[in-house]
Amino acid sequence: MDTLIFATNNPHKVEEVRSVLKGQWDILSLKEAGINIDIPEPHDTLEANAREKSFTIYRLTQRNCFSEDTGLETAALEGAPGVKSARFAGENAGYEDNTRKLLAELEGKKNRNARFRTVISLILNGMEYQFEGICPGTIIKEKRGNAGFGYDPVFVPDGDTRTFAEMNTSEKNRYSHRKKAMDMLISFLANKNMDKKP
């Protein structure tokens, strides 16, 4: 089984990715790969931050790896929090702080359309490939559900009435931005494996 290092310290993201890959590839988190660093996200686009993380790990290990950066983009806030989703309420903010700030910023606004967007940066044999997944939806006014993480308790994907936090992993994967990007990654890797066969 081929191994890919996933350039993240977020156990929730590792769990989601493994649920999509279903044992097709051996995924190692940074901790499992023996890498004890926090990679900065200094750029103003998801694409650049994803690239920063994947190349940082590739330079350290010279092993195939991938990273992702995800943002929640709201129409009423001109795309915010976007690339700053994880630190919307400050550098040391937690999920609760960020969600509270988002709801406060949207208070009184009629347009509550939003979308989650994920960009994956794969480094395979020294070459980079990027994949994007988007999940449109709306932001509700109060949190619902206890599953998931981040903004999941206030995000309802188009096509459902539940928040991500009211869904189990398989239900969330029907809509998930991260799964859509991962599906593109999986298809790409499958084609690469086919190319290797005589």
RODRENZA-532875 format. One record per residue (C-alpha): x, y, z; residue in three letters. Coordinates in Angstrom, 3 decimals. Each point is the difference from the previous one (the first is absolute). Layout:
BEGIN
<atom east="X" north="Y" up="Z" type="ala"/>
...
END
This chain:
BEGIN
<atom east="0.000" north="0.000" up="0.000" type="met"/>
<atom east="1.349" north="3.405" up="-0.971" type="asp"/>
<atom east="0.618" north="2.481" up="2.818" type="thr"/>
<atom east="-0.831" north="3.698" up="-0.013" type="leu"/>
<atom east="0.852" north="2.429" up="2.768" type="ile"/>
<atom east="-2.934" north="2.300" up="0.754" type="phe"/>
<atom east="1.476" north="3.347" up="1.034" type="ala"/>
<atom east="-2.329" north="0.690" up="2.908" type="thr"/>
<atom east="-0.166" north="-0.229" up="3.776" type="asn"/>
<atom east="-3.812" north="0.075" up="-0.041" type="asn"/>
<atom east="-1.345" north="-3.451" up="1.009" type="pro"/>
<atom east="-3.499" north="0.855" up="-1.279" type="his"/>
<atom east="1.345" north="0.597" up="-3.505" type="lys"/>
<atom east="2.037" north="-3.222" up="0.094" type="val"/>
<atom east="-3.127" north="-1.942" up="1.003" type="glu"/>
<atom east="-2.027" north="1.526" up="-2.850" type="glu"/>
<atom east="2.691" north="-0.732" up="-2.587" type="val"/>
<atom east="0.434" north="-3.596" up="1.154" type="arg"/>
<atom east="-3.770" north="-0.511" up="-0.220" type="ser"/>
<atom east="0.147" north="1.033" up="-3.655" type="val"/>
<atom east="3.092" north="-2.029" up="-0.907" type="leu"/>
<atom east="-1.333" north="-3.116" up="1.798" type="lys"/>
<atom east="3.344" north="-1.743" up="0.218" type="gly"/>
<atom east="1.054" north="0.564" up="-3.593" type="gln"/>
<atom east="3.060" north="1.945" up="1.140" type="trp"/>
<atom east="1.882" north="0.101" up="3.284" type="asp"/>
<atom east="-0.433" north="3.529" up="1.353" type="ile"/>
<atom east="2.451" north="1.293" up="2.587" type="leu"/>
<atom east="-0.677" north="3.156" up="1.982" type="ser"/>
<atom east="2.978" north="2.208" up="0.819" type="leu"/>
<atom east="0.139" north="-1.488" up="3.495" type="lys"/>
<atom east="-0.097" north="-3.556" up="-1.352" type="glu"/>
<atom east="2.786" north="0.880" up="-2.434" type="ala"/>
<atom east="2.115" north="1.293" up="2.900" type="gly"/>
<atom east="-0.242" north="3.635" up="-1.106" type="ile"/>
<atom east="-0.576" north="2.393" up="2.888" type="asn"/>
<atom east="-0.553" north="3.383" up="-1.615" type="ile"/>
<atom east="-2.773" north="2.507" up="-0.506" type="asp"/>
<atom east="0.106" north="1.219" up="-3.583" type="ile"/>
<atom east="-0.888" north="3.689" up="-0.416" type="pro"/>
<atom east="-2.820" north="1.121" up="-2.287" type="glu"/>
<atom east="1.261" north="3.467" up="-0.950" type="pro"/>
<atom east="-1.658" north="0.426" up="-3.392" type="his"/>
<atom east="-3.243" north="1.649" up="-1.081" type="asp"/>
<atom east="-1.332" north="-2.909" up="-2.085" type="thr"/>
<atom east="-0.877" north="-3.598" up="0.825" type="leu"/>
<atom east="2.051" north="-1.127" up="-2.989" type="glu"/>
<atom east="3.195" north="1.659" up="1.246" type="ala"/>
<atom east="-0.431" north="-1.223" up="3.578" type="asn"/>
<atom east="-0.576" north="-3.575" up="-1.151" type="ala"/>
<atom east="3.117" north="0.225" up="-2.163" type="arg"/>
<atom east="2.027" north="1.415" up="2.911" type="glu"/>
<atom east="-0.901" north="-2.952" up="2.207" type="lys"/>
<atom east="0.562" north="-2.755" up="-2.541" type="ser"/>
<atom east="3.355" north="1.309" up="-1.197" type="phe"/>
<atom east="1.160" north="0.524" up="3.587" type="thr"/>
<atom east="-0.578" north="-3.688" up="0.726" type="ile"/>
<atom east="1.454" north="-1.127" up="-3.309" type="tyr"/>
<atom east="3.182" north="1.994" up="0.603" type="arg"/>
<atom east="0.312" north="-1.576" up="3.454" type="leu"/>
<atom east="-0.680" north="-3.597" up="-1.011" type="thr"/>
<atom east="0.394" north="-0.348" up="-3.775" type="gln"/>
<atom east="-3.123" north="-2.202" up="0.225" type="arg"/>
<atom east="-3.303" north="0.228" up="-1.847" type="asn"/>
<atom east="-2.422" north="2.109" up="2.000" type="cys"/>
<atom east="-3.033" north="2.215" up="-0.184" type="phe"/>
<atom east="-1.544" north="2.850" up="1.923" type="ser"/>
<atom east="-3.255" north="1.865" up="-0.086" type="glu"/>
<atom east="-1.280" north="3.403" up="0.943" type="asp"/>
<atom east="-3.684" north="0.618" up="0.532" type="thr"/>
<atom east="-1.985" north="3.181" up="0.409" type="gly"/>
<atom east="-3.594" north="0.973" up="0.635" type="leu"/>
<atom east="-0.964" north="2.770" up="-2.417" type="glu"/>
<atom east="-3.128" north="2.058" up="0.683" type="thr"/>
<atom east="-1.734" north="2.225" up="-2.548" type="ala"/>
<atom east="-1.068" north="2.704" up="2.464" type="ala"/>
<atom east="3.555" north="0.399" up="1.343" type="leu"/>
<atom east="1.585" north="0.165" up="-3.469" type="glu"/>
<atom east="1.539" north="-3.443" up="0.326" type="gly"/>
<atom east="1.087" north="0.233" up="3.632" type="ala"/>
<atom east="1.159" north="-1.761" up="2.072" type="pro"/>
<atom east="1.500" north="-1.835" up="-2.982" type="gly"/>
<atom east="3.697" north="-0.687" up="0.334" type="val"/>
<atom east="-0.136" north="1.225" up="3.616" type="lys"/>
<atom east="-2.754" north="-2.442" up="1.013" type="ser"/>
<atom east="2.105" north="-1.783" up="2.624" type="ala"/>
<atom east="1.030" north="3.267" up="1.657" type="arg"/>
<atom east="-2.986" north="2.230" up="-0.764" type="phe"/>
<atom east="-0.306" north="1.112" up="3.632" type="ala"/>
<atom east="3.772" north="0.256" up="0.531" type="gly"/>
<atom east="3.190" north="-2.026" up="-0.278" type="glu"/>
<atom east="-0.774" north="-2.147" up="3.042" type="asn"/>
<atom east="-3.754" north="-0.236" up="-0.575" type="ala"/>
<atom east="-1.832" north="-3.312" up="0.322" type="gly"/>
<atom east="-2.996" north="-1.348" up="-1.877" type="tyr"/>
<atom east="-2.469" north="1.606" up="2.413" type="glu"/>
<atom east="1.644" north="3.429" up="-0.285" type="asp"/>
<atom east="0.010" north="-0.086" up="-3.795" type="asn"/>
<atom east="-3.614" north="-1.132" up="-0.254" type="thr"/>
<atom east="-1.148" north="2.639" up="2.479" type="arg"/>
<atom east="1.749" north="2.727" up="-1.988" type="lys"/>
<atom east="-1.488" north="-1.249" up="-3.279" type="leu"/>
<atom east="-3.550" north="0.063" up="1.370" type="leu"/>
<atom east="0.566" north="3.473" up="1.433" type="ala"/>
<atom east="1.302" north="1.291" up="-3.345" type="glu"/>
<atom east="-3.014" north="-1.458" up="-1.830" type="leu"/>
<atom east="-2.577" north="1.296" up="2.465" type="glu"/>
<atom east="-2.683" north="2.011" up="-1.830" type="gly"/>
<atom east="1.246" north="-1.016" up="-3.451" type="lys"/>
<atom east="-2.565" north="-1.568" up="-2.338" type="lys"/>
<atom east="2.446" north="-1.794" up="-2.266" type="asn"/>
<atom east="1.353" north="-2.967" up="1.936" type="arg"/>
<atom east="1.311" north="-1.918" up="-3.007" type="asn"/>
<atom east="3.410" north="-1.547" up="0.537" type="ala"/>
<atom east="2.239" north="-2.707" up="-1.302" type="arg"/>
<atom east="2.791" north="-2.169" up="1.326" type="phe"/>
<atom east="2.947" north="-0.246" up="-2.372" type="arg"/>
<atom east="2.924" north="-2.416" up="0.280" type="thr"/>
<atom east="3.213" north="0.081" up="-2.017" type="val"/>
<atom east="2.299" north="-3.032" up="0.102" type="ile"/>
<atom east="3.651" north="0.240" up="-0.984" type="ser"/>
<atom east="1.560" north="-3.361" up="-0.871" type="leu"/>
<atom east="3.740" north="-0.416" up="-0.422" type="ile"/>
<atom east="0.676" north="-3.178" up="-1.956" type="leu"/>
<atom east="3.584" north="-0.749" up="-1.032" type="asn"/>
<atom east="0.852" north="3.672" up="0.405" type="gly"/>
<atom east="-2.856" north="1.335" up="-2.139" type="met"/>
<atom east="-2.955" north="1.938" up="1.392" type="glu"/>
<atom east="-3.643" north="-0.577" up="-0.947" type="tyr"/>
<atom east="-2.976" north="1.885" up="1.454" type="gln"/>
<atom east="-3.634" north="-1.045" up="0.418" type="phe"/>
<atom east="-3.001" north="2.057" up="1.128" type="glu"/>
<atom east="-3.274" north="-0.968" up="1.664" type="gly"/>
<atom east="-2.934" north="2.340" up="0.713" type="ile"/>
<atom east="-3.125" north="-0.487" up="2.116" type="cys"/>
<atom east="-2.627" north="2.793" up="-0.218" type="pro"/>
<atom east="-2.450" north="0.581" up="2.830" type="gly"/>
<atom east="-1.306" north="2.495" up="2.543" type="thr"/>
<atom east="0.920" north="1.201" up="3.477" type="ile"/>
<atom east="-2.771" north="-0.426" up="2.567" type="ile"/>
<atom east="-0.467" north="2.358" up="2.957" type="lys"/>
<atom east="0.611" north="-2.478" up="2.831" type="glu"/>
<atom east="2.195" north="-3.050" up="0.365" type="lys"/>
<atom east="-1.485" north="-3.468" up="-0.437" type="arg"/>
<atom east="1.633" north="-3.389" up="0.500" type="gly"/>
<atom east="3.025" north="-1.361" up="1.816" type="asn"/>
<atom east="1.942" north="-1.806" up="-2.719" type="ala"/>
<atom east="2.631" north="1.422" up="-2.344" type="gly"/>
<atom east="2.245" north="2.934" up="0.781" type="phe"/>
<atom east="0.601" north="3.619" up="-0.900" type="gly"/>
<atom east="-3.038" north="1.733" up="-1.481" type="tyr"/>
<atom east="-1.902" north="-3.280" up="-0.501" type="asp"/>
<atom east="-2.720" north="0.816" up="2.609" type="pro"/>
<atom east="-1.168" north="3.078" up="-1.945" type="val"/>
<atom east="0.441" north="-1.189" up="-3.617" type="phe"/>
<atom east="-2.856" north="-1.688" up="-1.881" type="val"/>
<atom east="1.060" north="-1.362" up="-3.409" type="pro"/>
<atom east="-2.260" north="0.541" up="-2.986" type="asp"/>
<atom east="-2.266" north="-3.014" up="-0.417" type="gly"/>
<atom east="-0.449" north="-0.720" up="3.706" type="asp"/>
<atom east="-1.655" north="1.551" up="3.053" type="thr"/>
<atom east="2.588" north="-1.163" up="2.533" type="arg"/>
<atom east="3.264" north="1.636" up="0.955" type="thr"/>
<atom east="3.236" north="-1.876" up="-0.554" type="phe"/>
<atom east="0.136" north="-0.413" up="3.790" type="ala"/>
<atom east="-3.289" north="-1.940" up="-0.106" type="glu"/>
<atom east="1.412" north="-2.544" up="-2.463" type="met"/>
<atom east="2.270" north="-2.980" up="0.429" type="asn"/>
<atom east="3.126" north="-0.218" up="-2.137" type="thr"/>
<atom east="-1.583" north="-1.983" up="-2.834" type="ser"/>
<atom east="-2.946" north="2.400" up="-0.177" type="glu"/>
<atom east="2.300" north="3.006" up="-0.025" type="lys"/>
<atom east="2.076" north="-1.580" up="-2.757" type="asn"/>
<atom east="-3.021" north="0.180" up="-2.330" type="arg"/>
<atom east="0.534" north="3.767" up="-0.136" type="tyr"/>
<atom east="3.477" north="0.607" up="1.375" type="ser"/>
<atom east="2.345" north="2.411" up="-1.735" type="his"/>
<atom east="2.924" north="-1.989" up="1.357" type="arg"/>
<atom east="-1.376" north="-3.254" up="-1.408" type="lys"/>
<atom east="-0.529" north="1.597" up="-3.414" type="lys"/>
<atom east="3.634" north="1.109" up="-0.071" type="ala"/>
<atom east="1.103" north="-3.401" up="1.317" type="met"/>
<atom east="-2.007" north="-1.776" up="-2.709" type="asp"/>
<atom east="1.943" north="1.973" up="-2.603" type="met"/>
<atom east="3.261" north="-0.913" up="1.746" type="leu"/>
<atom east="-0.992" north="-3.688" up="0.118" type="ile"/>
<atom east="-0.919" north="-0.037" up="-3.683" type="ser"/>
<atom east="3.305" north="1.647" up="-0.869" type="phe"/>
<atom east="2.006" north="-2.501" up="2.078" type="leu"/>
<atom east="-1.936" north="-2.924" up="-1.496" type="ala"/>
<atom east="0.867" north="1.188" up="-3.505" type="asn"/>
<atom east="3.638" north="0.402" up="1.031" type="lys"/>
<atom east="0.012" north="-3.575" up="1.279" type="asn"/>
<atom east="-1.524" north="-1.185" up="-3.276" type="met"/>
<atom east="2.738" north="1.793" up="-1.896" type="asp"/>
<atom east="2.606" north="-1.983" up="1.963" type="lys"/>
<atom east="-1.416" north="-3.369" up="-1.069" type="lys"/>
<atom east="1.628" north="-1.702" up="-3.018" type="pro"/>
END
